[in-house]
Amino acid sequence: MALRDRVESKDADGVAEAARAARLSEPVVQALVGLTHLSGGTEVLRQAEDALRGFAPALAAVRELGAVAAALDEAGLRDRLAVDLGEVRGLDYYTGLVFRAYAPGLGFEVGGGGRYDALLARFGRPLPAVGFMLGLDRLALLLERQGLAAPPPPPAAEPVGGAALGQDLLRARGLRAAGHRVRFAGGGQ
């Protein structure tokens, strides 16, 4: 836990300290320290491949991430992609790629998610899965800052009722045609 937190906070000295306290080999310590510096564009993936030679599972994960990045590039999204190999996400159920979604002008994430192959097994249905969440409050704040906030709520509905049903319906049609909301109150005669 302490090691993961230090990687997430980009604390290279803290990562080295925690990794050595866990009695990891020096090559592993150096590879973990390297994660604190590997963020930026897709060039980071090439740097990671160089740094992780000799660590087959980590190298395979970097190559898999490279395939995802290549697909996003092909889809025209390269300029919207940032790679951060120190992104750990503090939830224990993630088993692979994790991500956060940001929007210009907000300063914090609007959503995030990742791969969680073992989570559904906890509920009796072992399946690989990928999921994400979007914070509705954050999306509302983003829309407000972009000047796209929801319009003000409409005025209260006009009550219609009390007369004969035909007269109530006629009045309701007239109100609706004039752009008013209508609510039937009471039941006519």
N, C-alpha and C positions, 0 to 999 in steps of 0.2 A: 504494500500500500504506500509506504513512504517513498519507495523508488518511483512508482507510477506518478505520485504527486509531484515529485521533483522533476521528472521528465516533462510533465504537463506544464509546469511553471518555468521551464527553460533554464533551470538551475544546474548548470554543468558541474559545478563543484559539489553540489548536493547529490547529484546523480552518482558521481564517482565515490563519494563517501558512503552512500547507501549501498551501492553495488559491492564495494569492498567489504563493508560490514556483513553482507550476505555471503561473503567468501566466493564471489564469482571470479573467474579467471580474468587476468588483465586484458586479453583481447576482447572479452565480452564487456568488461568495464568500458573500454575505449569505444566499442560499438554503441553502447547505450549513451555515453556522453555525446557521441556524434549526433544522436537523434535530436538533441537540444538545439542544434545548429542547422538542421536540414529542413528548411522551409523556404518557399518561394514558388517559382514556376516549375514546369515539368522537368527542367534541367536538374532539379533536386533528385529526381529518380535515378539519373545517371550517376550522380555523386554517391547516392546510397548504394548502388550496385558495387561501386568501387570499394566503399567502406565495409560492405558486408560480405565480401568474398570469404568463403570458408564457413559461412553460416547458412547452410542450405535452406532451412525453413524460412529464414528472414529474407533471403535472396528471392525465393519463390514468391513470397508475399509482395515484395517490391515489384517484381515482374508482373504479377497479377494487377497491381495498382497501375503499372505502366500501361497495361491493356485497357483498363478503364479510362485512363487519361487520354489514350490514343482515340478511343471511341468518342469521348467528349470533344476532342480536337476535330475529329472528322465531322461531328455534328455542328461545328462552328462555335463552340463554347470555350475555346482555349483562353480567351481574354477574361473569362469569368471563373477560371479555375486557379486555385492556389493550393499547393501541396504543403502539408506540414506533417512530417514524420514523427513529430513529438506530440501530435494530437492523440490523446489517449482516451478521452471521455471516461469519466469516473464510474461508469456503470459496469458491474461485473459480468453482465450477460452478453456483452458484445464479444464476438469471436473472430472478427475480421475487420474489414474496412469500416471506418466510422467517418462521419462528416458533419459539418455545421453549415447552415445556410445563412448568408448575410445579405443585406440590401444596402445600397448607397444611402448615406445620410442618416443611418440609424445608430451605428456605433456598437451594436451588440447583435447577437444572432437572432434570427426570426424562427429558426427551426434547426433540427438536426436528426441524426439517426445513424443506422449502420446495419451490419450483418450480425445476426444472432442465431447461430445454428442449434444451440442447446436449450434455448429458452422454452420453446414449446414442449419439449420433453418433460419439463417440470409440471406440465399440465396434462400429461398423458398422451401427447401426440408429437412424437419426435419428427420434426421437419426442419429443413434449413429455411431460413427466412431473412428478409431484409425489410426494414420498416423505417418510418420517419414520423416526426411530429412537426406541426406548425403552431406557434403560439398565437392564438387569435387576438389576444390583447396587444401583442407586438405588431401583428399585421395591421390592426386598427390604428395603432400609433404611427406606423409607417405611412399608411394611406393619408392620415391627417397631416403629417409633415410634408407629403407630396401634394397637398391641396386636393386630394381625392377622397376626402372624408365623406361618409354617408350623408345624404341630405337630412335636414331636420325631420323629425317625425311628423307625419301628417296631422292636421287638426283632428280633434275628436269627431267621431261620427255623429251625424245629425239623427236624433231620435225621430222615428216615424211610427205612428200607431195611435190607436184610440178611435179612429173613424171607421167607417166601413172598409172592409178589405180592399175593394176596388179603388176607393179614394186613396187609401194608404199606398197601394201599388202605383197609382198614377203620380202621387206626390214623390214617391221614392224614385221613379223613373226620371222625373223632372230634376230632382236634386243630383242624381248620378250624371245626367246629361250636362249639368252645369259644373261637373268636376268634384262634387261633394261625396264624402263617404256617407253611407246610410246604415243605420242600425234600427231594426224593428224592435220597438219597446211595447210591451203589452200586446194583447192580441186583438185587434179590431172586433167588430160586431159580426 
